Amino acid sequence: MNSKKQQKPKVVGRKTMTRAILLLLVILVFSAQGIAQKSNIKKDIKMYSQVWDEVINHGKISEINSKNFDPNITLVSQPENIVGIENFKAYYQNYLTGFSEVSFTIVDVFGQNDKIVKHWNFKGTHSSDFFGIPATGKSVDVNGVTLVKMKNGKIAQEQDFMDSMVFMQQLGLISNPENVSIIDGIYKAFGTGDMPAVLAIMDAGILWNEAEGNALADGNPYKGPEAVLNGVFARLGADHEYFTLTDIQLHEMSNNQVLATLRYNAKLKKNGALIDAQAAHLWSLQDGKVIAFQQYVDTKQLDEAANK
């Protein structure tokens, strides 16, 4: 009968055992640190979100304090950074006093280690002084991103990124660079008789005013594109053999307005009288649409031609 020799179990050396234990401890330590970091960032995000909800949506500027913010809280800004709780508080007080009907929404927020990234949306009506800018009554709706650094559970640094050009345009302080080309498109469409294209550029609530003393001013203000079509354009077509606009010069203005200087060349049907009158049109735009129109023209010449 054959017998197999039993193999003796391998004996692990003391050094090998020690190394294994140390490796296991290192793994446990780093795992614990990772769990702790995840736990801390969750707490930081929750605190951060709650603080800014209270400050902006509820007007509690007092939440900018040493409990929530590092004493050297820094807002990275131009031309220089804003440092310290009181300076930081004074900066954001401008938003609370300058805007009413405020809505501040954190669209998304995430973080890692001591850093947080916030995607936000701000809505409000500019109803009072804002960094020295008098109230415009304009509404704003802007999106932005903030990079945040935390320190010991407190907000230590913020840096905001937003489209300042859009913000200023919405306040009416900078005109949309597309405004002139939009108005140019209206005159080109009018010149070819493309009334649908002209009306398409008008806002549904457009207010259209003819010059005082002009016979067409009897319907002022014309409200809406259909009113303009029937009360102004249709009557021009019915009363004139031709009505053309010449020497058109467009001038970009502030507050999303465009001024057009031009001449009317026309011939009345009823008496054949010719018209060559200097005129000006003031167009107001919002979001790429015409919301208001004001005509200025030599009404004396128009009246004399109509009564020849």
C-alpha positions as CSV (number, residue, x, y, z in Angstrom):
1,M,0.0,0.0,0.0
2,N,1.4,3.3,-1.2
3,S,1.3,6.1,1.2
4,K,1.6,9.8,0.1
5,K,3.6,12.1,2.1
6,Q,1.6,14.9,3.5
7,Q,3.0,18.4,2.6
8,K,3.7,20.6,5.5
9,P,2.0,24.0,5.5
10,K,4.2,26.9,4.6
11,V,5.2,29.0,7.5
12,V,4.9,32.7,6.8
13,G,7.9,34.6,8.0
14,R,7.5,37.4,10.6
15,K,8.7,40.0,8.2
16,T,6.2,39.0,5.5
17,M,3.4,39.0,8.1
18,T,4.4,42.5,9.3
19,R,4.5,43.8,5.7
20,A,1.0,42.4,5.0
21,I,-0.4,44.0,8.2
22,L,1.2,47.3,7.3
23,L,-0.3,47.2,3.8
24,L,-3.7,46.4,5.2
25,L,-3.5,49.3,7.6
26,V,-2.5,51.7,4.8
27,I,-5.4,50.5,2.7
28,L,-7.8,51.0,5.7
29,V,-6.4,54.4,6.4
30,F,-6.8,55.7,2.9
31,S,-10.2,54.1,2.6
32,A,-11.2,55.9,5.8
33,Q,-9.8,59.2,4.5
34,G,-11.7,58.8,1.3
35,I,-15.0,58.1,3.1
36,A,-14.3,61.1,5.4
37,Q,-13.6,63.4,2.5
38,K,-16.8,62.3,0.7
39,S,-18.7,62.9,4.0
40,N,-17.1,66.3,4.4
41,I,-17.8,67.5,0.8
42,K,-21.4,66.5,1.2
43,K,-21.7,68.6,4.3
44,D,-19.9,71.5,2.7
45,I,-22.2,71.4,-0.4
46,K,-25.3,71.3,1.8
47,M,-24.1,74.2,4.0
48,Y,-23.0,76.2,1.0
49,S,-26.3,75.8,-0.9
50,Q,-28.3,76.7,2.2
51,V,-26.3,79.8,2.9
52,W,-26.7,81.3,-0.5
53,D,-30.4,80.4,-0.6
54,E,-30.9,82.3,2.6
55,V,-28.7,85.3,1.4
56,I,-30.2,85.8,-2.0
57,N,-33.7,84.4,-2.0
58,H,-34.6,85.5,1.6
59,G,-32.4,88.6,1.9
60,K,-30.6,87.4,5.0
61,I,-27.3,89.2,4.4
62,S,-26.4,88.4,8.0
63,E,-25.7,84.8,6.9
64,I,-22.4,86.1,5.6
65,N,-20.7,85.8,8.9
66,S,-17.8,84.1,10.6
67,K,-19.8,80.9,11.2
68,N,-20.2,80.3,7.5
69,F,-17.3,82.2,6.0
70,D,-13.5,82.2,6.6
71,P,-12.4,85.5,8.1
72,N,-10.3,86.1,4.9
73,I,-13.1,85.1,2.5
74,T,-11.9,86.3,-1.0
75,L,-14.0,87.1,-4.0
76,V,-11.7,86.8,-7.0
77,S,-12.6,89.9,-9.0
78,Q,-11.4,92.7,-11.2
79,P,-9.7,95.2,-10.9
80,E,-8.9,93.8,-7.4
81,N,-10.1,91.0,-5.2
82,I,-12.6,91.6,-2.4
83,V,-11.3,90.3,0.9
84,G,-12.9,90.0,4.3
85,I,-16.3,89.2,5.5
86,E,-17.5,92.9,5.8
87,N,-16.3,93.8,2.3
88,F,-17.8,90.5,0.9
89,K,-21.1,91.3,2.6
90,A,-21.1,94.9,1.3
91,Y,-20.5,93.7,-2.3
92,Y,-23.5,91.3,-2.2
93,Q,-25.7,93.9,-0.5
94,N,-25.8,95.6,-3.9
95,Y,-27.8,92.7,-5.3
96,L,-30.3,92.6,-2.5
97,T,-31.0,96.4,-2.6
98,G,-30.6,96.8,-6.4
99,F,-33.0,94.0,-7.4
100,S,-36.6,93.0,-6.5
101,E,-38.6,89.9,-7.4
102,V,-35.4,88.0,-7.0
103,S,-35.0,84.3,-7.8
104,F,-31.7,82.5,-7.3
105,T,-31.5,78.9,-8.3
106,I,-28.6,76.5,-7.9
107,V,-29.1,74.5,-11.1
108,D,-26.3,72.0,-10.3
109,V,-23.5,71.7,-7.7
110,F,-20.8,69.2,-7.1
111,G,-17.4,69.0,-5.4
112,Q,-14.3,67.1,-4.6
113,N,-11.9,67.5,-1.6
114,D,-12.1,71.2,-0.7
115,K,-13.5,72.5,-4.0
116,I,-17.1,73.1,-5.1
117,V,-18.5,74.0,-8.5
118,K,-21.9,75.7,-8.7
119,H,-24.0,76.3,-11.8
120,W,-26.6,79.0,-11.0
121,N,-29.4,81.1,-12.4
122,F,-30.3,84.6,-11.2
123,K,-33.5,86.5,-12.1
124,G,-34.7,89.8,-10.8
125,T,-36.0,93.3,-11.7
126,H,-33.5,96.2,-11.5
127,S,-35.6,98.4,-9.2
128,S,-33.1,100.4,-7.3
129,D,-29.4,101.6,-7.3
130,F,-27.0,98.8,-8.3
131,F,-23.3,99.6,-7.9
132,G,-24.2,103.3,-8.7
133,I,-26.4,102.4,-11.7
134,P,-29.9,104.0,-11.2
135,A,-32.9,101.7,-11.5
136,T,-33.8,100.8,-15.1
137,G,-36.8,98.8,-14.4
138,K,-35.4,96.1,-16.6
139,S,-35.6,92.3,-15.8
140,V,-32.6,90.1,-16.0
141,D,-32.2,86.4,-16.4
142,V,-28.6,85.2,-16.3
143,N,-26.7,82.0,-15.8
144,G,-23.3,81.6,-14.3
145,V,-20.7,79.3,-12.7
146,T,-18.9,79.8,-9.4
147,L,-15.7,78.1,-8.4
148,V,-15.5,77.7,-4.6
149,K,-12.8,76.7,-2.1
150,M,-13.7,75.5,1.3
151,K,-11.5,75.6,4.4
152,N,-12.4,73.8,7.6
153,G,-16.0,73.7,6.7
154,K,-16.2,77.4,5.8
155,I,-16.4,79.2,2.5
156,A,-12.9,80.6,1.9
157,Q,-12.9,81.7,-1.8
158,E,-15.3,82.3,-4.7
159,Q,-14.8,83.2,-8.3
160,D,-17.8,84.0,-10.5
161,F,-18.1,83.5,-14.2
162,M,-21.0,84.9,-16.2
163,D,-21.7,86.6,-19.5
164,S,-21.4,90.2,-18.3
165,M,-22.2,91.5,-21.8
166,V,-25.6,89.7,-21.7
167,F,-26.2,91.0,-18.2
168,M,-25.5,94.6,-19.2
169,Q,-27.6,94.2,-22.4
170,Q,-30.6,93.0,-20.3
171,L,-30.2,96.1,-18.1
172,G,-30.3,98.2,-21.2
173,L,-26.9,99.6,-20.6
174,I,-25.3,98.0,-23.7
175,S,-27.2,97.5,-26.9
176,N,-27.4,94.2,-28.7
177,P,-24.9,94.4,-31.5
178,E,-27.4,92.7,-33.8
179,N,-30.0,95.5,-33.4
180,V,-28.8,97.5,-36.4
181,S,-28.8,94.5,-38.7
182,I,-32.3,93.6,-37.5
183,I,-33.6,97.1,-38.4
184,D,-31.7,97.1,-41.6
185,G,-33.6,93.9,-42.4
186,I,-36.9,95.6,-41.8
187,Y,-36.1,98.4,-44.3
188,K,-35.0,95.9,-46.9
189,A,-38.1,93.8,-46.5
190,F,-40.3,97.0,-46.7
191,G,-38.5,98.0,-49.8
192,T,-39.4,94.8,-51.6
193,G,-42.9,94.8,-50.3
194,D,-42.3,91.7,-48.1
195,M,-44.8,92.6,-45.4
196,P,-44.8,89.2,-43.7
197,A,-41.0,89.6,-43.1
198,V,-41.6,93.1,-41.7
199,L,-44.3,91.9,-39.3
200,A,-42.3,88.8,-38.2
201,I,-39.6,91.1,-36.7
202,M,-42.2,92.9,-34.5
203,D,-43.0,91.7,-31.0
204,A,-46.6,90.6,-30.4
205,G,-47.0,93.6,-28.0
206,I,-45.3,96.2,-30.2
207,L,-46.5,99.8,-29.6
208,W,-46.3,101.9,-32.8
209,N,-46.7,105.7,-32.8
210,E,-46.9,107.9,-35.8
211,A,-45.7,111.5,-35.5
212,E,-48.2,113.9,-34.0
213,G,-49.9,115.9,-36.7
214,N,-49.6,113.0,-39.2
215,A,-53.0,111.8,-40.5
216,L,-52.0,108.3,-39.5
217,A,-51.6,109.3,-35.9
218,D,-55.3,108.9,-35.3
219,G,-54.7,105.3,-34.2
220,N,-51.8,106.0,-31.8
221,P,-50.6,103.8,-30.3
222,Y,-51.1,100.9,-32.6
223,K,-50.8,97.8,-30.6
224,G,-49.6,94.6,-32.2
225,P,-48.4,93.8,-35.7
226,E,-51.9,93.4,-37.2
227,A,-52.9,96.9,-36.0
228,V,-49.7,98.3,-37.6
229,L,-50.5,96.4,-40.9
230,N,-54.1,97.6,-41.1
231,G,-53.7,101.0,-39.6
232,V,-50.5,102.2,-41.2
233,F,-49.1,100.0,-44.0
234,A,-52.5,99.3,-45.7
235,R,-53.5,103.0,-45.6
236,L,-50.1,104.0,-47.1
237,G,-50.7,101.6,-49.9
238,A,-54.2,102.8,-50.5
239,D,-53.4,106.5,-50.5
240,H,-50.2,106.5,-52.5
241,E,-49.2,105.5,-56.0
242,Y,-45.8,104.8,-54.5
243,F,-44.2,105.3,-51.1
244,T,-40.4,104.7,-50.9
245,L,-37.8,105.2,-48.2
246,T,-34.4,106.6,-49.3
247,D,-31.1,107.8,-47.8
248,I,-31.5,105.5,-44.9
249,Q,-28.8,105.9,-42.2
250,L,-28.9,103.7,-39.1
251,H,-27.4,104.8,-35.8
252,E,-26.9,102.5,-32.9
253,M,-28.2,104.0,-29.6
254,S,-28.1,102.9,-26.0
255,N,-30.9,101.0,-24.3
256,N,-31.3,98.7,-27.3
257,Q,-32.6,101.5,-29.5
258,V,-31.7,102.2,-33.2
259,L,-32.3,105.6,-34.8
260,A,-32.9,105.8,-38.5
261,T,-32.6,109.0,-40.5
262,L,-34.2,108.9,-43.9
263,R,-36.4,110.5,-46.5
264,Y,-39.9,109.7,-47.8
265,N,-40.4,109.8,-51.5
266,A,-44.1,109.4,-52.4
267,K,-46.9,110.3,-54.7
268,L,-50.5,110.7,-53.5
269,K,-53.2,109.1,-55.6
270,K,-55.9,111.6,-55.0
271,N,-54.1,114.7,-56.4
272,G,-50.8,113.5,-57.7
273,A,-48.9,115.6,-55.1
274,L,-45.3,114.6,-54.7
275,I,-43.7,114.2,-51.3
276,D,-40.0,114.5,-50.5
277,A,-39.9,114.7,-46.7
278,Q,-37.1,114.3,-44.1
279,A,-38.0,111.8,-41.4
280,A,-36.5,109.9,-38.4
281,H,-37.6,106.6,-36.9
282,L,-36.7,105.5,-33.3
283,W,-36.8,101.7,-32.9
284,S,-36.7,99.9,-29.5
285,L,-35.8,96.3,-29.4
286,Q,-35.8,93.4,-26.9
287,D,-34.6,89.9,-27.5
288,G,-34.3,90.5,-31.3
289,K,-37.8,91.8,-31.7
290,V,-39.1,95.4,-32.2
291,I,-41.2,96.4,-29.1
292,A,-41.7,100.1,-29.9
293,F,-41.6,102.5,-32.8
294,Q,-41.8,106.3,-32.9
295,Q,-41.9,108.3,-36.1
296,Y,-40.7,111.9,-36.5
297,V,-41.5,113.6,-39.9
298,D,-42.1,117.0,-41.5
299,T,-45.9,116.8,-41.0
300,K,-46.4,120.3,-42.4
301,Q,-45.2,119.1,-45.8
302,L,-47.4,116.0,-45.6
303,D,-50.4,118.1,-44.8
304,E,-49.7,120.6,-47.6
305,A,-49.4,117.7,-50.1
306,A,-52.6,116.2,-48.9
307,N,-54.5,119.4,-49.3
308,K,-53.3,120.6,-52.7
